[in-house]
C-alpha cells in the first residue's frame, strides 16, 4: 500500500464519506463519534481507566509504561489484527484518537510495524468535532431554509426526500417526532445527532445548491434536540404547506405506524415477540398522551386501538385501525396544528398536494 500523508482536510473527509477508525475506548465512542466511523480501540474501557488513574498519580511516563503492559502479547496482537481488517476493508480511510496524539500515533506505529502505512487525522476527534460545530453554526447563520409543514399524516417526510435539497431531521434522529415516533432501532446520542446534522448541512451546502428544505419540527425529535439557533431560523423561514385528504392521511398513518412498524418488530424479534412488542409500542404511545387527551377520550381511543389489535392478531387485517387513527387526527392533532399554523400565515409560499409542492419547488430551484 502506497504511503499517504496524515490529513487535516476535515471538509473532504466528511463530504466524501471517508471511512474513519476511532481508536478511542468504547465508552468514548458511545458518547459520540462521526458518520462512517468504526470503533477499533487501542485500549478497552478498563485499561483506559487504569491508565488515566496512573497518569494523574504518577505522570505521563508511568502511564505510558502501564499502557504498554496492559496492551501486550495476545491482546496487542488481537488489536493489531482488528486494525488490519479495517485497513483491508477501507484502504483509503484514516484513524484518529481524541487529540491526534499518543494513542493514534502508537496505533499508527504498530500498524506500520505490521507492514502497513496508514494515515491519521491531525487533531483527532476534538478537531473534527470543533470543525463540525463551527461549520453547522455558519450554515445556520448564512444558509437559506424552507420549511415543509402540514398536518399529521400528510406524508411530509416522503415529499421532503423528493425536494431539491433536503435535510431529513427525523431520519438523522431516527425518530418520527411524535408520541408514536420511535423506531425499533435506538436513537443516536445527542453528539452523534449533531454530527450527523452538521455533515448533512455540509453536503447540502457544498454538493447541492439552493435553499435547504427541512421538515417542520419541534425542538425535540424524540430525545434529540435541535440546536437552538437552527430552531430560531426555522421559526422565521418560509413555509410550504402540504395538504392531503383525510382518507389519504389515514392510509399513510396506517402504513407507517401500524403495518410498517409491525413488520419491523417481527423482522427484529420474530413473530411472537415481534407482535407483543409492536402491541406494546402502540398502546404505550397512546398512553403517553393520556393527560393531553383527557381521561375519557384516552379510554375511547385505547378501546378502539385494542379492538383493532385483536382483529389484526386474529385475521392479519389492519383496516380496523382506521377508527382510532381518524379520531386522533381530527380531535387531537389537527386542532393543535391549525392553531399553530394560524400564527404563521404570512410566511406561506405555497400550499397543496405533493405534486403542487414538488412542482413549485422544482420551478423555484431553476428560476
LUMKOL-102135 format. One record per residue (C-alpha): residue in three letters; x, z, y. Coordinates in nm, 2 decimals. Example, Ala and Ser with C-alpha at 12.3 -4.5 7.8 and 13.67 -1.06 7.14 Angstrom:
REM residues 2
    r       x       z       y
  ALA    1.23    0.78   -0.45
  SER    1.37    0.71   -0.11
END
This chain:
REM residues 367
    r       x       z       y
  UNK    0.00    0.00    0.00
  UNK    0.14   -0.10    0.34
  UNK    0.20    0.18    0.57
  UNK   -0.05    0.23    0.86
  UNK    0.01    0.44    1.17
  UNK   -0.18    0.76    1.25
  UNK   -0.46    0.70    1.49
  UNK   -0.64    0.84    1.79
  UNK   -0.87    0.54    1.83
  UNK   -1.18    0.75    1.77
  UNK   -1.42    0.49    1.90
  UNK   -1.30    0.23    1.65
  UNK   -1.33    0.49    1.37
  UNK   -1.70    0.56    1.44
  UNK   -1.81    0.20    1.54
  UNK   -1.66    0.06    1.22
  UNK   -1.78    0.34    0.98
  UNK   -1.42    0.40    0.87
  UNK   -1.41    0.64    0.57
  UNK   -1.26    0.98    0.66
  UNK   -1.12    1.25    0.43
  UNK   -1.18    1.60    0.56
  UNK   -0.92    1.84    0.41
  UNK   -1.06    2.15    0.57
  UNK   -1.21    2.42    0.35
  UNK   -1.57    2.36    0.22
  UNK   -1.71    2.64    0.44
  UNK   -1.58    2.45    0.75
  UNK   -1.71    2.12    0.62
  UNK   -2.06    2.27    0.56
  UNK   -2.08    2.38    0.92
  UNK   -2.04    2.02    1.03
  UNK   -1.84    1.70    0.99
  UNK   -1.89    1.33    1.05
  UNK   -2.08    1.04    0.90
  UNK   -1.88    0.86    0.63
  UNK   -1.67    1.17    0.56
  UNK   -1.60    1.34    0.23
  UNK   -1.46    1.68    0.18
  UNK   -1.13    1.70   -0.03
  UNK   -0.99    2.03    0.08
  UNK   -0.63    2.14    0.08
  UNK   -0.75    2.50    0.03
  UNK   -1.07    2.63   -0.10
  UNK   -1.26    2.90    0.09
  UNK   -1.10    3.20   -0.08
  UNK   -0.75    3.05   -0.04
  UNK   -0.81    2.98    0.33
  UNK   -0.95    3.33    0.38
  UNK   -0.64    3.49    0.23
  UNK   -0.40    3.27    0.43
  UNK   -0.59    3.35    0.75
  UNK   -0.55    3.72    0.70
  UNK   -0.18    3.68    0.62
  UNK   -0.14    3.47    0.94
  UNK   -0.30    3.75    1.15
  UNK   -0.10    4.03    0.99
  UNK    0.24    3.86    0.92
  UNK    0.26    3.54    1.12
  UNK    0.27    3.17    1.06
  UNK    0.58    3.15    0.83
  UNK    0.44    3.41    0.58
  UNK    0.10    3.24    0.59
  UNK    0.26    2.90    0.51
  UNK    0.46    3.06    0.23
  UNK    0.14    3.22    0.09
  UNK   -0.04    2.89    0.11
  UNK    0.23    2.72   -0.10
  UNK    0.20    2.99   -0.36
  UNK   -0.18    2.96   -0.38
  UNK   -0.18    2.58   -0.39
  UNK    0.08    2.51   -0.65
  UNK    0.12    2.40   -1.01
  UNK   -0.20    2.27   -1.17
  UNK   -0.41    2.35   -0.86
  UNK   -0.18    2.14   -0.64
  UNK   -0.19    1.86   -0.90
  UNK   -0.57    1.86   -0.90
  UNK   -0.59    1.85   -0.52
  UNK   -0.35    1.55   -0.51
  UNK   -0.55    1.37   -0.78
  UNK   -0.86    1.42   -0.57
  UNK   -0.69    1.27   -0.27
  UNK   -0.55    0.98   -0.47
  UNK   -0.91    0.90   -0.59
  UNK   -1.03    0.90   -0.23
  UNK   -0.74    0.67   -0.12
  UNK   -0.81    0.43   -0.41
  UNK   -1.18    0.40   -0.31
  UNK   -1.10    0.39    0.06
  UNK   -0.76    0.22    0.12
  UNK   -0.85    0.17    0.49
  UNK   -0.95    0.53    0.56
  UNK   -0.79    0.83    0.73
  UNK   -0.75    1.20    0.67
  UNK   -0.79    1.49    0.91
  UNK   -0.79    1.87    0.93
  UNK   -0.91    2.09    1.21
  UNK   -0.64    2.01    1.48
  UNK   -0.44    1.74    1.31
  UNK   -0.17    2.00    1.24
  UNK   -0.03    2.18    0.93
  UNK   -0.30    2.10    0.68
  UNK   -0.33    1.73    0.74
  UNK    0.04    1.68    0.76
  UNK    0.10    1.87    0.44
  UNK   -0.17    1.67    0.27
  UNK   -0.01    1.35    0.41
  UNK    0.33    1.47    0.28
  UNK    0.21    1.55   -0.07
  UNK    0.03    1.21   -0.10
  UNK    0.34    1.04    0.02
  UNK    0.54    1.22   -0.25
  UNK    0.29    1.08   -0.50
  UNK    0.39    0.74   -0.38
  UNK    0.11    0.67   -0.12
  UNK    0.13    0.64    0.26
  UNK   -0.20    0.74    0.41
  UNK   -0.25    0.80    0.79
  UNK   -0.42    1.09    0.96
  UNK   -0.64    1.13    1.27
  UNK   -0.44    1.27    1.56
  UNK   -0.61    1.59    1.69
  UNK   -0.82    1.62    1.38
  UNK   -1.18    1.75    1.37
  UNK   -1.15    1.91    1.71
  UNK   -1.06    1.59    1.89
  UNK   -1.32    1.38    1.70
  UNK   -1.59    1.63    1.79
  UNK   -1.49    1.65    2.15
  UNK   -1.49    1.27    2.17
  UNK   -1.85    1.26    2.03
  UNK   -1.98    1.54    2.26
  UNK   -1.83    1.37    2.57
  UNK   -1.95    1.02    2.47
  UNK   -2.30    1.14    2.40
  UNK   -2.33    1.31    2.73
  UNK   -2.20    1.00    2.91
  UNK   -2.45    0.78    2.73
  UNK   -2.74    1.01    2.81
  UNK   -2.64    1.02    3.17
  UNK   -2.59    0.64    3.22
  UNK   -2.80    0.48    2.95
  UNK   -3.14    0.32    2.98
  UNK   -3.41    0.46    2.75
  UNK   -3.76    0.35    2.65
  UNK   -3.98    0.59    2.45
  UNK   -4.22    0.47    2.18
  UNK   -4.52    0.71    2.18
  UNK   -4.86    0.71    2.01
  UNK   -5.10    0.93    1.82
  UNK   -5.00    1.08    1.49
  UNK   -5.02    0.83    1.21
  UNK   -4.98    0.51    1.41
  UNK   -4.66    0.43    1.23
  UNK   -4.42    0.48    1.52
  UNK   -4.11    0.50    1.30
  UNK   -4.19    0.18    1.13
  UNK   -4.23   -0.01    1.46
  UNK   -3.93    0.17    1.61
  UNK   -3.70    0.02    1.35
  UNK   -3.81   -0.33    1.44
  UNK   -3.74   -0.28    1.82
  UNK   -3.43   -0.45    1.97
  UNK   -3.20   -0.14    2.00
  UNK   -3.35    0.16    1.82
  UNK   -3.21    0.51    1.75
  UNK   -3.41    0.68    1.49
  UNK   -3.41    1.05    1.58
  UNK   -3.62    1.15    1.28
  UNK   -3.40    0.96    1.04
  UNK   -3.09    1.13    1.18
  UNK   -3.26    1.47    1.15
  UNK   -3.41    1.38    0.80
  UNK   -3.74    1.52    0.92
  UNK   -4.07    1.36    1.04
  UNK   -4.11    1.60    1.32
  UNK   -4.43    1.78    1.24
  UNK   -4.55    2.07    1.02
  UNK   -4.58    1.81    0.74
  UNK   -4.24    1.65    0.83
  UNK   -3.99    1.80    0.59
  UNK   -3.83    1.57    0.33
  UNK   -3.73    1.65   -0.03
  UNK   -3.36    1.65    0.08
  UNK   -3.24    1.91    0.33
  UNK   -3.18    1.85    0.70
  UNK   -2.83    1.82    0.83
  UNK   -2.67    2.11    1.01
  UNK   -2.71    2.11    1.39
  UNK   -2.35    1.99    1.43
  UNK   -2.40    1.72    1.18
  UNK   -2.71    1.61    1.35
  UNK   -2.54    1.60    1.69
  UNK   -2.25    1.40    1.54
  UNK   -2.49    1.15    1.38
  UNK   -2.68    1.11    1.71
  UNK   -2.36    1.06    1.90
  UNK   -2.24    0.79    1.66
  UNK   -2.58    0.62    1.67
  UNK   -2.57    0.62    2.05
  UNK   -2.22    0.48    2.05
  UNK   -2.33    0.19    1.83
  UNK   -2.64    0.13    2.05
  UNK   -2.41    0.10    2.35
  UNK   -2.11   -0.09    2.21
  UNK   -2.26   -0.30    1.93
  UNK   -2.60   -0.38    2.08
  UNK   -2.73   -0.44    2.42
  UNK   -3.02   -0.35    2.64
  UNK   -3.23   -0.03    2.66
  UNK   -3.22    0.22    2.38
  UNK   -3.55    0.28    2.21
  UNK   -3.64    0.63    2.09
  UNK   -3.95    0.78    1.93
  UNK   -4.13    1.04    2.14
  UNK   -4.02    1.38    2.00
  UNK   -4.04    1.74    2.09
  UNK   -3.71    1.92    2.14
  UNK   -3.70    2.03    1.78
  UNK   -3.71    1.77    1.50
  UNK   -3.76    2.02    1.22
  UNK   -3.48    2.27    1.28
  UNK   -3.25    2.01    1.45
  UNK   -3.25    2.05    1.83
  UNK   -3.22    1.75    2.07
  UNK   -2.96    1.80    2.35
  UNK   -3.15    1.94    2.65
  UNK   -3.00    1.66    2.86
  UNK   -3.15    1.39    2.63
  UNK   -3.49    1.56    2.62
  UNK   -3.49    1.56    3.00
  UNK   -3.40    1.19    3.02
  UNK   -3.67    1.11    2.76
  UNK   -3.93    1.30    2.97
  UNK   -3.86    1.07    3.26
  UNK   -3.82    0.74    3.07
  UNK   -4.08    0.46    3.05
  UNK   -4.33    0.47    2.76
  UNK   -4.46    0.22    2.51
  UNK   -4.79    0.34    2.36
  UNK   -4.86    0.23    2.00
  UNK   -5.22    0.22    1.91
  UNK   -5.39    0.18    1.57
  UNK   -5.75    0.21    1.45
  UNK   -5.84    0.54    1.26
  UNK   -5.86    0.36    0.92
  UNK   -5.51    0.23    0.96
  UNK   -5.37    0.57    1.06
  UNK   -5.53    0.74    0.77
  UNK   -5.37    0.49    0.54
  UNK   -5.03    0.54    0.69
  UNK   -5.05    0.92    0.67
  UNK   -5.17    0.90    0.31
  UNK   -4.89    0.66    0.22
  UNK   -4.61    0.86    0.38
  UNK   -4.72    1.22    0.33
  UNK   -4.91    1.20    0.01
  UNK   -4.81    0.90   -0.21
  UNK   -4.46    0.88   -0.08
  UNK   -4.38    1.25   -0.09
  UNK   -4.54    1.29   -0.44
  UNK   -4.31    1.00   -0.56
  UNK   -4.00    1.16   -0.40
  UNK   -4.07    1.50   -0.56
  UNK   -4.13    1.35   -0.90
  UNK   -3.81    1.14   -0.87
  UNK   -3.62    1.46   -0.78
  UNK   -3.78    1.72   -1.00
  UNK   -3.95    1.54   -1.29
  UNK   -4.33    1.50   -1.35
  UNK   -4.43    1.86   -1.40
  UNK   -4.21    2.04   -1.15
  UNK   -4.25    1.75   -0.91
  UNK   -4.62    1.78   -0.90
  UNK   -4.61    2.16   -0.84
  UNK   -4.35    2.12   -0.56
  UNK   -4.55    1.84   -0.40
  UNK   -4.87    2.05   -0.41
  UNK   -4.68    2.35   -0.25
  UNK   -4.54    2.12    0.02
  UNK   -4.89    2.00    0.13
  UNK   -5.06    2.35    0.11
  UNK   -4.76    2.51    0.29
  UNK   -4.78    2.26    0.57
  UNK   -5.14    2.32    0.64
  UNK   -5.08    2.70    0.62
  UNK   -4.81    2.68    0.88
  UNK   -5.05    2.56    1.14
  UNK   -5.33    2.81    1.05
  UNK   -5.32    3.00    1.38
  UNK   -5.33    2.69    1.58
  UNK   -5.62    2.55    1.37
  UNK   -5.82    2.88    1.37
  UNK   -5.92    3.05    1.06
  UNK   -6.25    2.87    0.99
  UNK   -6.11    2.52    1.05
  UNK   -5.80    2.60    0.84
  UNK   -6.01    2.71    0.55
  UNK   -6.22    2.40    0.57
  UNK   -5.92    2.17    0.57
  UNK   -5.74    2.36    0.30
  UNK   -6.05    2.33    0.08
  UNK   -6.06    1.96    0.13
  UNK   -5.69    1.94    0.05
  UNK   -5.74    2.15   -0.27
  UNK   -6.02    1.91   -0.38
  UNK   -5.81    1.61   -0.31
  UNK   -5.52    1.75   -0.51
  UNK   -5.74    1.83   -0.80
  UNK   -5.87    1.48   -0.81
  UNK   -5.52    1.33   -0.77
  UNK   -5.39    1.55   -1.06
  UNK   -5.68    1.45   -1.28
  UNK   -5.70    1.08   -1.21
  UNK   -5.40    0.98   -1.01
  UNK   -5.63    0.86   -0.72
  UNK   -5.54    0.96   -0.37
  UNK   -5.84    0.84   -0.17
  UNK   -5.99    1.19   -0.16
  UNK   -5.71    1.29    0.08
  UNK   -5.87    1.08    0.35
  UNK   -6.12    1.35    0.43
  UNK   -5.87    1.62    0.54
  UNK   -5.64    1.36    0.70
  UNK   -5.92    1.22    0.92
  UNK   -6.04    1.56    1.02
  UNK   -5.69    1.68    1.10
  UNK   -5.62    1.38    1.31
  UNK   -5.95    1.38    1.50
  UNK   -5.98    1.75    1.56
  UNK   -5.62    1.87    1.59
  UNK   -5.35    1.61    1.66
  UNK   -5.55    1.37    1.88
  UNK   -5.67    1.62    2.13
  UNK   -5.32    1.76    2.17
  UNK   -5.17    1.41    2.21
  UNK   -5.43    1.29    2.45
  UNK   -5.38    1.60    2.67
  UNK   -5.01    1.54    2.69
  UNK   -5.05    1.16    2.75
  UNK   -5.27    1.23    3.04
  UNK   -4.97    1.37    3.23
  UNK   -4.77    1.05    3.16
  UNK   -4.99    0.77    3.28
  UNK   -4.76    0.65    3.55
  UNK   -4.47    0.58    3.30
  UNK   -4.66    0.35    3.06
  UNK   -4.51    0.00    3.04
  UNK   -4.73   -0.14    2.76
  UNK   -4.99   -0.03    2.51
  UNK   -5.14   -0.19    2.20
  UNK   -5.08   -0.25    1.83
  UNK   -4.75   -0.31    1.66
  UNK   -4.74   -0.69    1.74
  UNK   -4.82   -0.62    2.11
  UNK   -4.54   -0.36    2.13
  UNK   -4.28   -0.58    1.95
  UNK   -4.37   -0.90    2.14
  UNK   -4.33   -0.71    2.47
  UNK   -4.00   -0.55    2.37
  UNK   -3.85   -0.88    2.24
  UNK   -3.96   -1.07    2.55
  UNK   -3.82   -0.79    2.77
  UNK   -3.49   -0.79    2.59
  UNK   -3.42   -1.16    2.67
  UNK   -3.57   -1.16    3.02
END
